[in-house]
Amino acid sequence: MQRIENIQLVTLDAELSDYGLIEDAIVIVNGTHIEWAGPAFDAPSTPTAEVLDGQGGLMTPGLVDCHTHLVWAGSRANEFAQRLHGATYAEIAQAGGGIAATVRATREASYEELLQLALKRAKALIAQGVTTLEIKSGYGLDLETERKQLQVARAVGEQLPVRVKTTLLAAHAIPPEFKNNADGYIDEIVERILPTLAGEGLVDAVDAFCESIGFSPAQTQRVFEAAQSLGLPVKLHAEQITNQQGAQLAAQFKALSADHLEQLDEEGVKAMAASGTVAVLLPGAFYFLRDDQVPPVELLRKHQVPMAVATDANPGSSPIHNLQLMLQMAATFFKLTPEECLRGVTVNAAKALGMHGQVGEIKAGMKADLALWDIQDAAELTYQFGVNPLIKRWYDGVVHVPAYRQ
């Protein structure tokens, strides 16, 4: 048993949207879970516990990155240069670049090559205080490579001290062998790829790219129906470039989340509110693609839709492996408050992964996933960037000190 003393404790209540700070707090960890957390004067006696000095730092839940694409091969730096010369994301994709370019490189890469690349990216997130992350497939677009991506994602969680949830994103783009036959590829997903990989235990959730350059709502619905028949929750890339009413579709299936949402309208917001679907905001993609349409944050607030924030770490539209930076971007570009930002990478991000009540909060019964920061005010996590105030993190009750602190 560990007794962590001399800390300031951030409290987050999932149901009441409450946020607070206990200035002299204690957290008691018993094995992999939190046994008690609260003010020092109320703490139970634990005479046999190992006492750890929190150095007066600020403790938050371990951070949760609820939207990443960490498993891929190849580089898309050339496309970044093309965009600087005036090409749009859609134009590059239509010319065979974009996702298709990464698919070619990922199909050619070995399992071991993909694993080493993914481990490096995941370590960067862990060093920023992340204890839980989602990893999507979607750069294989065939059974063999989608399997390989998901196997690598599982291996990341086995080899590193981080909790990994896997998401099948086979409906990410149309592969070359199904050119001009999107419906045929949807058949392949729902009849072969999804049931096979779900049967192998590799899939925690199912996602799709519902867009004018992706899949139609009708095609997406077929994927969702197949996922539902297998008892799998769904998520959706929705309303990033155009409004396809993807958020309403996601809400119909009680999706865990709808992500991006720059083009979301009020009807979509209302549908998400009714279904409990989390809005995952991705400021890295907004920044990297130089978008000028922000998500409707005021509408999301008005209708009390939980907002999460994630890196969207991927090779084409958000090559960023720094969740702390996303807090600053969410505040600067989307005008989220510091409290909304912190909830966005803890309790609301946990909801977006279907992990509500397991991670993302510091209270009895939760996983002992914690982060200790060399700051006095949680707003500093949003205010500053280019520095890393992480002192140490706990994953499943085991403390890890960053290499630069040793």
C-alpha positions as a LaTeX table, in Angstrom:
\begin{tabular}{lrrr}
\hline
Residue & $x$ (\AA) & $y$ (\AA) & $z$ (\AA) \\
\hline
Met1 & 0.00 & 0.00 & 0.00 \\
Gln2 & 1.22 & 3.51 & $-0.85$ \\
Arg3 & 0.29 & 6.71 & 0.95 \\
Ile4 & 1.03 & 9.76 & $-1.21$ \\
Glu5 & 1.30 & 12.88 & 0.95 \\
Asn6 & 2.13 & 16.57 & 0.55 \\
Ile7 & 0.17 & 17.09 & $-2.64$ \\
Gln8 & $-2.50$ & 19.33 & $-4.07$ \\
Leu9 & $-5.28$ & 17.19 & $-5.51$ \\
Val10 & $-7.47$ & 18.04 & $-8.49$ \\
Thr11 & $-10.97$ & 16.63 & $-8.06$ \\
Leu12 & $-13.29$ & 15.97 & $-10.99$ \\
Asp13 & $-16.85$ & 14.75 & $-10.62$ \\
Ala14 & $-18.07$ & 12.97 & $-13.74$ \\
Glu15 & $-21.77$ & 13.42 & $-13.09$ \\
Leu16 & $-21.87$ & 16.96 & $-11.71$ \\
Ser17 & $-19.25$ & 18.49 & $-14.01$ \\
Asp18 & $-17.63$ & 19.69 & $-10.82$ \\
Tyr19 & $-14.00$ & 20.75 & $-10.55$ \\
Gly20 & $-12.06$ & 21.55 & $-7.44$ \\
Leu21 & $-8.70$ & 21.59 & $-5.70$ \\
Ile22 & $-7.76$ & 20.12 & $-2.31$ \\
Glu23 & $-4.63$ & 21.96 & $-1.19$ \\
Asp24 & $-3.39$ & 19.49 & 1.44 \\
Ala25 & $-4.40$ & 16.07 & 0.21 \\
Ile26 & $-3.53$ & 12.41 & 0.49 \\
Val27 & $-4.10$ & 9.58 & $-1.97$ \\
Ile28 & $-3.91$ & 5.99 & $-0.75$ \\
Val29 & $-3.16$ & 3.34 & $-3.36$ \\
Asn30 & $-3.79$ & $-0.31$ & $-2.62$ \\
Gly31 & $-2.45$ & $-2.55$ & $-5.36$ \\
Thr32 & $-3.79$ & $-1.44$ & $-8.74$ \\
His33 & $-6.60$ & 0.74 & $-7.40$ \\
Ile34 & $-7.20$ & 3.88 & $-5.37$ \\
Glu35 & $-8.43$ & 3.07 & $-1.88$ \\
Trp36 & $-8.95$ & 6.62 & $-0.62$ \\
Ala37 & $-8.41$ & 10.23 & $-1.73$ \\
Gly38 & $-9.16$ & 13.49 & $-0.01$ \\
Pro39 & $-8.06$ & 16.07 & 2.56 \\
Ala40 & $-5.18$ & 15.07 & 4.82 \\
Phe41 & $-7.20$ & 15.77 & 7.99 \\
Asp42 & $-9.80$ & 13.16 & 6.95 \\
Ala43 & $-7.35$ & 10.46 & 5.83 \\
Pro44 & $-7.60$ & 7.07 & 7.51 \\
Ser45 & $-4.61$ & 5.72 & 9.38 \\
Thr46 & $-2.34$ & 3.44 & 7.34 \\
Pro47 & 0.62 & 2.63 & 9.61 \\
Thr48 & 2.04 & $-0.08$ & 7.32 \\
Ala49 & 1.81 & 1.93 & 4.11 \\
Glu50 & 4.82 & 3.15 & 2.15 \\
Val51 & 4.77 & 6.95 & 2.46 \\
Leu52 & 5.62 & 8.86 & $-0.72$ \\
Asp53 & 6.35 & 12.59 & $-0.66$ \\
Gly54 & 4.41 & 14.44 & $-3.34$ \\
Gln55 & 6.82 & 17.39 & $-3.05$ \\
Gly56 & 3.91 & 19.83 & $-2.87$ \\
Gly57 & 3.05 & 19.11 & $-6.48$ \\
Leu58 & $-0.33$ & 18.97 & $-8.18$ \\
Met59 & $-1.87$ & 15.55 & $-8.74$ \\
Thr60 & $-4.35$ & 14.82 & $-11.51$ \\
Pro61 & $-5.67$ & 11.61 & $-12.97$ \\
Gly62 & $-3.33$ & 10.05 & $-15.50$ \\
Leu63 & $-4.08$ & 11.66 & $-18.85$ \\
Val64 & $-6.20$ & 9.88 & $-21.45$ \\
Asp65 & $-5.57$ & 10.31 & $-25.19$ \\
Cys66 & $-8.83$ & 9.04 & $-26.65$ \\
His67 & $-8.09$ & 9.44 & $-30.39$ \\
Thr68 & $-4.82$ & 8.34 & $-31.99$ \\
His69 & $-3.63$ & 6.52 & $-35.11$ \\
Leu70 & $-0.23$ & 5.48 & $-33.74$ \\
Val71 & 0.45 & 2.47 & $-35.97$ \\
Trp72 & 1.69 & 3.44 & $-39.40$ \\
Ala73 & 4.77 & 3.45 & $-41.62$ \\
Gly74 & 6.17 & 6.02 & $-44.04$ \\
Ser75 & 6.30 & 9.80 & $-44.01$ \\
Arg76 & 3.91 & 12.41 & $-45.37$ \\
Ala77 & 6.25 & 15.39 & $-45.03$ \\
Asn78 & 6.05 & 15.84 & $-48.79$ \\
Glu79 & 2.31 & 16.41 & $-48.53$ \\
Phe80 & 2.88 & 19.06 & $-45.90$ \\
Ala81 & 5.09 & 20.82 & $-48.44$ \\
Gln82 & 2.36 & 20.46 & $-51.08$ \\
Arg83 & $-0.15$ & 22.12 & $-48.79$ \\
Leu84 & 2.29 & 24.97 & $-48.21$ \\
His85 & 2.30 & 25.38 & $-51.98$ \\
Gly86 & $-1.49$ & 25.61 & $-52.06$ \\
Ala87 & $-2.86$ & 22.07 & $-52.38$ \\
Thr88 & $-5.77$ & 21.12 & $-50.13$ \\
Tyr89 & $-6.11$ & 17.98 & $-48.01$ \\
Ala90 & $-8.98$ & 16.81 & $-50.26$ \\
Glu91 & $-7.00$ & 17.45 & $-53.46$ \\
Ile92 & $-4.03$ & 15.46 & $-52.18$ \\
Ala93 & $-6.30$ & 12.57 & $-51.21$ \\
Gln94 & $-8.04$ & 12.57 & $-54.58$ \\
Ala95 & $-4.67$ & 12.42 & $-56.33$ \\
Gly96 & $-3.71$ & 9.20 & $-54.54$ \\
Gly97 & $-1.89$ & 10.75 & $-51.62$ \\
Gly98 & $-3.16$ & 11.21 & $-48.12$ \\
Ile99 & $-4.38$ & 8.04 & $-46.45$ \\
Ala100 & $-3.62$ & 5.98 & $-49.58$ \\
Ala101 & 0.08 & 6.83 & $-49.35$ \\
Thr102 & 0.25 & 5.66 & $-45.75$ \\
Val103 & $-1.67$ & 2.51 & $-46.64$ \\
Arg104 & 0.98 & 1.56 & $-49.20$ \\
Ala105 & 3.81 & 2.07 & $-46.71$ \\
Thr106 & 1.98 & 0.29 & $-43.88$ \\
Arg107 & 1.15 & $-2.73$ & $-46.00$ \\
Glu108 & 4.82 & $-3.05$ & $-46.96$ \\
Ala109 & 6.11 & $-2.72$ & $-43.39$ \\
Ser110 & 6.69 & $-5.75$ & $-41.21$ \\
Tyr111 & 5.02 & $-6.30$ & $-37.86$ \\
Glu112 & 8.31 & $-5.60$ & $-36.08$ \\
Glu113 & 8.89 & $-2.38$ & $-38.02$ \\
Leu114 & 5.41 & $-1.13$ & $-37.17$ \\
Leu115 & 5.83 & $-2.12$ & $-33.54$ \\
Gln116 & 9.08 & $-0.21$ & $-33.10$ \\
Leu117 & 7.55 & 2.90 & $-34.70$ \\
Ala118 & 4.43 & 2.67 & $-32.53$ \\
Leu119 & 6.42 & 2.11 & $-29.33$ \\
Lys120 & 8.43 & 5.26 & $-30.00$ \\
Arg121 & 5.27 & 7.32 & $-30.50$ \\
Ala122 & 3.56 & 5.85 & $-27.45$ \\
Lys123 & 6.62 & 6.57 & $-25.28$ \\
Ala124 & 6.38 & 10.23 & $-26.28$ \\
Leu125 & 2.78 & 10.32 & $-25.02$ \\
Ile126 & 3.65 & 8.45 & $-21.83$ \\
Ala127 & 6.36 & 11.03 & $-21.11$ \\
Gln128 & 3.60 & 13.67 & $-21.18$ \\
Gly129 & 1.59 & 11.95 & $-18.42$ \\
Val130 & $-0.63$ & 9.69 & $-20.56$ \\
Thr131 & $-1.69$ & 6.45 & $-18.88$ \\
Thr132 & $-4.51$ & 5.42 & $-21.24$ \\
Leu133 & $-4.73$ & 5.79 & $-25.01$ \\
Glu134 & $-6.76$ & 4.60 & $-27.95$ \\
Ile135 & $-5.07$ & 3.27 & $-31.08$ \\
Lys136 & $-7.00$ & 2.98 & $-34.33$ \\
Ser137 & $-6.24$ & 0.83 & $-37.35$ \\
Gly138 & $-7.23$ & 2.15 & $-40.78$ \\
Tyr139 & $-3.94$ & 2.17 & $-42.67$ \\
Gly140 & $-4.27$ & $-1.40$ & $-43.90$ \\
Leu141 & $-7.71$ & $-1.49$ & $-45.53$ \\
Asp142 & $-7.36$ & $-5.23$ & $-45.99$ \\
Leu143 & $-7.75$ & $-8.08$ & $-43.54$ \\
Glu144 & $-4.06$ & $-8.90$ & $-43.22$ \\
Thr145 & $-2.82$ & $-5.37$ & $-42.56$ \\
Glu146 & $-5.72$ & $-4.30$ & $-40.36$ \\
Arg147 & $-4.96$ & $-7.38$ & $-38.27$ \\
Lys148 & $-1.29$ & $-6.46$ & $-38.18$ \\
Gln149 & $-2.06$ & $-2.92$ & $-37.00$ \\
Leu150 & $-4.35$ & $-4.11$ & $-34.23$ \\
Gln151 & $-1.86$ & $-6.75$ & $-33.11$ \\
Val152 & 0.79 & $-4.03$ & $-32.86$ \\
Ala153 & $-1.61$ & $-1.86$ & $-30.87$ \\
Arg154 & $-2.22$ & $-4.69$ & $-28.41$ \\
Ala155 & 1.55 & $-5.24$ & $-28.13$ \\
Val156 & 2.09 & $-1.57$ & $-27.24$ \\
Gly157 & $-0.14$ & $-2.04$ & $-24.21$ \\
Glu158 & 1.68 & $-5.24$ & $-23.27$ \\
Gln159 & 5.20 & $-3.83$ & $-23.57$ \\
Leu160 & 4.69 & $-0.35$ & $-22.12$ \\
Pro161 & 3.05 & 0.89 & $-18.90$ \\
Val162 & 0.00 & 2.29 & $-20.66$ \\
Arg163 & $-3.59$ & 1.11 & $-21.09$ \\
Val164 & $-4.49$ & 0.65 & $-24.78$ \\
Lys165 & $-7.97$ & 0.45 & $-26.28$ \\
Thr166 & $-8.10$ & $-0.69$ & $-29.91$ \\
Thr167 & $-10.47$ & 0.63 & $-32.55$ \\
Leu168 & $-11.07$ & $-0.92$ & $-35.97$ \\
Leu169 & $-11.11$ & 1.85 & $-38.57$ \\
Ala170 & $-11.21$ & $-0.27$ & $-41.70$ \\
Ala171 & $-13.79$ & 2.21 & $-43.07$ \\
His172 & $-11.13$ & 4.92 & $-43.26$ \\
Ala173 & $-10.71$ & 5.14 & $-47.05$ \\
Ile174 & $-11.36$ & 3.08 & $-50.17$ \\
Pro175 & $-8.40$ & 0.77 & $-50.91$ \\
Pro176 & $-6.97$ & 0.63 & $-54.45$ \\
Glu177 & $-8.35$ & $-2.86$ & $-55.13$ \\
Phe178 & $-11.87$ & $-1.47$ & $-54.57$ \\
Lys179 & $-11.43$ & 1.73 & $-56.56$ \\
Asn180 & $-14.83$ & 3.07 & $-57.67$ \\
Asn181 & $-16.50$ & 0.33 & $-55.64$ \\
Ala182 & $-17.03$ & 1.71 & $-52.17$ \\
Asp183 & $-20.07$ & $-0.48$ & $-51.56$ \\
Gly184 & $-18.02$ & $-3.54$ & $-52.44$ \\
Tyr185 & $-15.43$ & $-2.55$ & $-49.85$ \\
Ile186 & $-18.13$ & $-2.04$ & $-47.23$ \\
Asp187 & $-19.25$ & $-5.60$ & $-48.03$ \\
Glu188 & $-15.68$ & $-6.75$ & $-47.37$ \\
Ile189 & $-15.63$ & $-4.93$ & $-44.02$ \\
Val190 & $-18.97$ & $-6.15$ & $-42.69$ \\
Glu191 & $-18.76$ & $-9.69$ & $-44.04$ \\
Arg192 & $-15.07$ & $-10.48$ & $-43.53$ \\
Ile193 & $-12.75$ & $-7.95$ & $-41.89$ \\
Leu194 & $-14.89$ & $-6.92$ & $-38.92$ \\
Pro195 & $-16.24$ & $-10.33$ & $-37.89$ \\
Thr196 & $-12.85$ & $-12.00$ & $-38.33$ \\
Leu197 & $-10.87$ & $-9.48$ & $-36.26$ \\
Ala198 & $-13.60$ & $-9.19$ & $-33.65$ \\
Gly199 & $-13.58$ & $-12.98$ & $-33.37$ \\
Glu200 & $-9.82$ & $-12.85$ & $-32.77$ \\
Gly201 & $-10.35$ & $-10.48$ & $-29.83$ \\
Leu202 & $-8.51$ & $-7.57$ & $-31.44$ \\
Val203 & $-11.34$ & $-5.02$ & $-31.53$ \\
Asp204 & $-12.63$ & $-2.91$ & $-28.63$ \\
Ala205 & $-14.65$ & $-0.46$ & $-30.78$ \\
Val206 & $-15.44$ & 0.32 & $-34.42$ \\
Asp207 & $-14.95$ & 3.66 & $-36.19$ \\
Ala208 & $-15.59$ & 5.05 & $-39.67$ \\
Phe209 & $-14.74$ & 8.16 & $-41.70$ \\
Cys210 & $-18.12$ & 9.60 & $-42.70$ \\
Glu211 & $-17.20$ & 12.36 & $-45.14$ \\
Ser212 & $-17.56$ & 13.61 & $-48.69$ \\
Ile213 & $-14.12$ & 12.09 & $-49.39$ \\
Gly214 & $-14.82$ & 9.07 & $-47.21$ \\
Phe215 & $-17.98$ & 7.04 & $-46.75$ \\
Ser216 & $-21.61$ & 8.06 & $-46.97$ \\
Pro217 & $-23.99$ & 7.92 & $-44.02$ \\
Ala218 & $-25.68$ & 4.88 & $-45.59$ \\
Gln219 & $-22.37$ & 3.05 & $-45.93$ \\
Thr220 & $-21.35$ & 4.05 & $-42.42$ \\
Gln221 & $-24.67$ & 2.77 & $-41.09$ \\
Arg222 & $-23.93$ & $-0.66$ & $-42.51$ \\
Val223 & $-20.63$ & $-0.76$ & $-40.64$ \\
Phe224 & $-22.33$ & 0.35 & $-37.44$ \\
Glu225 & $-25.05$ & $-2.28$ & $-37.80$ \\
Ala226 & $-22.40$ & $-4.96$ & $-38.23$ \\
Ala227 & $-20.55$ & $-3.70$ & $-35.15$ \\
Gln228 & $-23.78$ & $-3.62$ & $-33.17$ \\
Ser229 & $-24.56$ & $-7.20$ & $-34.14$ \\
Leu230 & $-21.21$ & $-8.22$ & $-32.66$ \\
Gly231 & $-21.80$ & $-6.27$ & $-29.46$ \\
Leu232 & $-19.12$ & $-3.68$ & $-30.21$ \\
Pro233 & $-19.48$ & 0.07 & $-29.46$ \\
Val234 & $-18.98$ & 2.58 & $-32.25$ \\
Lys235 & $-17.24$ & 5.91 & $-32.74$ \\
Leu236 & $-17.21$ & 8.24 & $-35.74$ \\
His237 & $-15.03$ & 10.72 & $-37.60$ \\
Ala238 & $-17.82$ & 13.21 & $-38.24$ \\
Glu239 & $-18.35$ & 16.68 & $-39.68$ \\
Gln240 & $-14.67$ & 17.52 & $-40.16$ \\
Ile241 & $-14.78$ & 18.81 & $-43.73$ \\
Thr242 & $-18.49$ & 18.77 & $-44.59$ \\
Asn243 & $-21.69$ & 18.16 & $-42.65$ \\
Gln244 & $-22.92$ & 14.68 & $-43.54$ \\
Gln245 & $-25.17$ & 14.49 & $-40.46$ \\
Gly246 & $-22.74$ & 11.93 & $-39.13$ \\
Ala247 & $-23.27$ & 13.08 & $-35.56$ \\
Gln248 & $-26.97$ & 12.23 & $-35.75$ \\
Leu249 & $-26.11$ & 8.82 & $-37.17$ \\
Ala250 & $-23.59$ & 8.22 & $-34.43$ \\
Ala251 & $-26.16$ & 9.23 & $-31.84$ \\
Gln252 & $-28.68$ & 6.76 & $-33.26$ \\
Phe253 & $-26.23$ & 4.01 & $-32.43$ \\
Lys254 & $-25.38$ & 5.56 & $-29.03$ \\
Ala255 & $-21.80$ & 6.02 & $-30.16$ \\
Leu256 & $-19.13$ & 6.50 & $-27.54$ \\
Ser257 & $-17.94$ & 9.59 & $-29.40$ \\
Ala258 & $-18.13$ & 11.72 & $-32.52$ \\
Asp259 & $-14.78$ & 13.29 & $-33.37$ \\
His260 & $-13.53$ & 16.46 & $-35.15$ \\
Leu261 & $-16.95$ & 18.19 & $-35.51$ \\
Glu262 & $-15.86$ & 21.50 & $-37.06$ \\
Gln263 & $-18.98$ & 21.48 & $-39.30$ \\
Leu264 & $-21.39$ & 20.21 & $-36.63$ \\
Asp265 & $-24.79$ & 21.93 & $-36.45$ \\
Glu266 & $-27.23$ & 22.28 & $-33.57$ \\
Glu267 & $-29.34$ & 19.31 & $-34.61$ \\
Gly268 & $-26.26$ & 17.16 & $-34.39$ \\
Val269 & $-25.38$ & 18.60 & $-31.00$ \\
Lys270 & $-28.88$ & 17.89 & $-29.69$ \\
Ala271 & $-28.69$ & 14.31 & $-30.93$ \\
Met272 & $-25.34$ & 13.80 & $-29.21$ \\
Ala273 & $-26.69$ & 15.26 & $-25.99$ \\
Ala274 & $-29.65$ & 12.87 & $-26.03$ \\
Ser275 & $-27.47$ & 9.82 & $-26.66$ \\
Gly276 & $-24.65$ & 10.69 & $-24.27$ \\
Thr277 & $-22.14$ & 10.74 & $-27.10$ \\
Val278 & $-18.88$ & 12.55 & $-26.25$ \\
Ala279 & $-17.61$ & 15.31 & $-28.56$ \\
Val280 & $-13.89$ & 14.68 & $-29.16$ \\
Leu281 & $-12.16$ & 17.89 & $-30.25$ \\
Leu282 & $-8.92$ & 17.57 & $-32.19$ \\
Pro283 & $-7.12$ & 20.92 & $-32.25$ \\
Gly284 & $-3.94$ & 19.40 & $-33.69$ \\
Ala285 & $-5.67$ & 18.58 & $-36.98$ \\
Phe286 & $-7.41$ & 21.97 & $-36.97$ \\
Tyr287 & $-4.01$ & 23.64 & $-36.58$ \\
Phe288 & $-2.04$ & 21.46 & $-39.00$ \\
Leu289 & $-4.63$ & 21.71 & $-41.78$ \\
Arg290 & $-4.94$ & 25.47 & $-41.16$ \\
Asp291 & $-8.70$ & 25.18 & $-40.81$ \\
Asp292 & $-10.78$ & 28.29 & $-40.19$ \\
Gln293 & $-13.99$ & 26.70 & $-38.88$ \\
Val294 & $-13.92$ & 25.87 & $-35.18$ \\
Pro295 & $-16.23$ & 23.28 & $-33.57$ \\
Pro296 & $-19.42$ & 24.77 & $-32.09$ \\
Val297 & $-18.17$ & 24.84 & $-28.50$ \\
Glu298 & $-20.92$ & 27.19 & $-27.30$ \\
Leu299 & $-23.60$ & 24.82 & $-28.62$ \\
Leu300 & $-21.87$ & 21.86 & $-26.98$ \\
Arg301 & $-21.85$ & 23.77 & $-23.70$ \\
Lys302 & $-25.46$ & 24.85 & $-24.11$ \\
His303 & $-26.64$ & 21.28 & $-24.56$ \\
Gln304 & $-24.21$ & 19.87 & $-21.99$ \\
Val305 & $-22.38$ & 17.54 & $-24.35$ \\
Pro306 & $-19.17$ & 16.26 & $-22.70$ \\
Met307 & $-16.09$ & 17.51 & $-24.56$ \\
Ala308 & $-12.87$ & 15.52 & $-24.77$ \\
Val309 & $-9.55$ & 16.63 & $-26.27$ \\
Ala310 & $-7.09$ & 14.31 & $-28.05$ \\
Thr311 & $-3.97$ & 14.41 & $-30.20$ \\
Asp312 & $-5.35$ & 12.63 & $-33.29$ \\
Ala313 & $-1.70$ & 11.57 & $-33.72$ \\
Asn314 & $-1.42$ & 10.53 & $-37.35$ \\
Pro315 & 0.95 & 11.04 & $-40.30$ \\
Gly316 & $-1.20$ & 13.28 & $-42.47$ \\
Ser317 & $-3.24$ & 15.78 & $-40.50$ \\
Ser318 & $-1.85$ & 15.78 & $-36.95$ \\
Pro319 & 1.72 & 14.45 & $-36.67$ \\
Ile320 & 1.78 & 15.47 & $-33.01$ \\
His321 & 2.59 & 13.24 & $-30.02$ \\
Asn322 & 2.07 & 15.75 & $-27.23$ \\
Leu323 & $-1.24$ & 15.79 & $-25.37$ \\
Gln324 & $-0.15$ & 18.71 & $-23.19$ \\
Leu325 & 0.19 & 20.82 & $-26.33$ \\
Met326 & $-3.39$ & 19.91 & $-27.25$ \\
Leu327 & $-4.57$ & 21.51 & $-24.01$ \\
Gln328 & $-2.98$ & 24.80 & $-25.01$ \\
Met329 & $-4.38$ & 24.58 & $-28.54$ \\
Ala330 & $-7.86$ & 23.71 & $-27.31$ \\
Ala331 & $-7.81$ & 26.79 & $-25.11$ \\
Thr332 & $-6.30$ & 29.11 & $-27.72$ \\
Phe333 & $-8.15$ & 27.98 & $-30.85$ \\
Phe334 & $-11.41$ & 26.62 & $-29.41$ \\
Lys335 & $-11.59$ & 28.84 & $-26.29$ \\
Leu336 & $-12.07$ & 25.99 & $-23.85$ \\
Thr337 & $-11.54$ & 26.95 & $-20.21$ \\
Pro338 & $-8.67$ & 25.36 & $-18.26$ \\
Glu339 & $-11.23$ & 23.23 & $-16.43$ \\
Glu340 & $-12.78$ & 22.05 & $-19.70$ \\
Cys341 & $-9.34$ & 21.26 & $-21.08$ \\
Leu342 & $-8.38$ & 19.14 & $-18.07$ \\
Arg343 & $-11.71$ & 17.31 & $-18.07$ \\
Gly344 & $-11.17$ & 16.79 & $-21.78$ \\
Val345 & $-8.06$ & 14.67 & $-21.23$ \\
Thr346 & $-9.28$ & 12.87 & $-18.12$ \\
Val347 & $-12.88$ & 12.07 & $-17.22$ \\
Asn348 & $-14.48$ & 12.98 & $-20.57$ \\
Ala349 & $-11.76$ & 11.22 & $-22.55$ \\
Ala350 & $-12.39$ & 8.13 & $-20.43$ \\
Lys351 & $-16.09$ & 8.34 & $-21.36$ \\
Ala352 & $-15.12$ & 8.54 & $-25.03$ \\
Leu353 & $-13.39$ & 5.17 & $-24.63$ \\
Gly354 & $-16.20$ & 3.55 & $-22.67$ \\
Met355 & $-14.03$ & 3.62 & $-19.54$ \\
His356 & $-16.18$ & 5.83 & $-17.33$ \\
Gly357 & $-15.81$ & 4.69 & $-13.74$ \\
Gln358 & $-12.45$ & 3.03 & $-14.41$ \\
Val359 & $-9.97$ & 5.81 & $-15.23$ \\
Gly360 & $-9.97$ & 9.59 & $-15.50$ \\
Glu361 & $-10.88$ & 10.43 & $-11.89$ \\
Ile362 & $-9.17$ & 10.20 & $-8.53$ \\
Lys363 & $-11.50$ & 8.46 & $-6.13$ \\
Ala364 & $-11.91$ & 5.16 & $-4.36$ \\
Gly365 & $-12.33$ & 2.19 & $-6.64$ \\
Met366 & $-10.75$ & 3.79 & $-9.70$ \\
Lys367 & $-7.60$ & 2.47 & $-11.35$ \\
Ala368 & $-4.50$ & 3.93 & $-9.71$ \\
Asp369 & $-3.52$ & 5.89 & $-12.81$ \\
Leu370 & $-2.14$ & 9.21 & $-11.59$ \\
Ala371 & 0.10 & 12.08 & $-12.70$ \\
Leu372 & 2.09 & 14.37 & $-10.40$ \\
Trp373 & 3.06 & 17.77 & $-11.78$ \\
Asp374 & 5.57 & 20.41 & $-10.68$ \\
Ile375 & 2.94 & 23.16 & $-10.77$ \\
Gln376 & 0.63 & 24.89 & $-8.28$ \\
Asp377 & $-2.39$ & 25.55 & $-10.48$ \\
Ala378 & $-4.03$ & 23.19 & $-12.96$ \\
Ala379 & $-4.41$ & 26.13 & $-15.36$ \\
Glu380 & $-0.65$ & 25.94 & $-15.91$ \\
Leu381 & $-1.17$ & 22.72 & $-17.88$ \\
Thr382 & $-3.20$ & 24.76 & $-20.36$ \\
Tyr383 & $-1.25$ & 28.01 & $-20.15$ \\
Gln384 & 2.28 & 26.86 & $-20.89$ \\
Phe385 & 3.78 & 24.78 & $-23.66$ \\
Gly386 & 7.25 & 23.72 & $-24.70$ \\
Val387 & 8.01 & 22.51 & $-21.17$ \\
Asn388 & 7.04 & 19.32 & $-19.37$ \\
Pro389 & 6.20 & 19.70 & $-15.65$ \\
Leu390 & 5.53 & 15.99 & $-15.11$ \\
Ile391 & 7.32 & 14.74 & $-11.96$ \\
Lys392 & 6.11 & 11.15 & $-12.05$ \\
Arg393 & 3.13 & 9.04 & $-13.04$ \\
Trp394 & 1.42 & 5.95 & $-11.67$ \\
Tyr395 & 0.04 & 3.24 & $-13.90$ \\
Asp396 & $-1.95$ & 0.48 & $-12.21$ \\
Gly397 & $-0.44$ & 1.57 & $-8.92$ \\
Val398 & 3.18 & 1.34 & $-10.09$ \\
Val399 & 5.11 & 4.59 & $-10.04$ \\
His400 & 7.21 & 5.62 & $-13.04$ \\
Val401 & 9.69 & 8.52 & $-12.99$ \\
Pro402 & 10.46 & 10.14 & $-16.36$ \\
Ala403 & 14.04 & 9.66 & $-17.55$ \\
Tyr404 & 14.73 & 13.39 & $-17.41$ \\
Arg405 & 13.78 & 13.43 & $-13.70$ \\
Gln406 & 16.09 & 10.59 & $-12.70$ \\
\hline
\end{tabular}
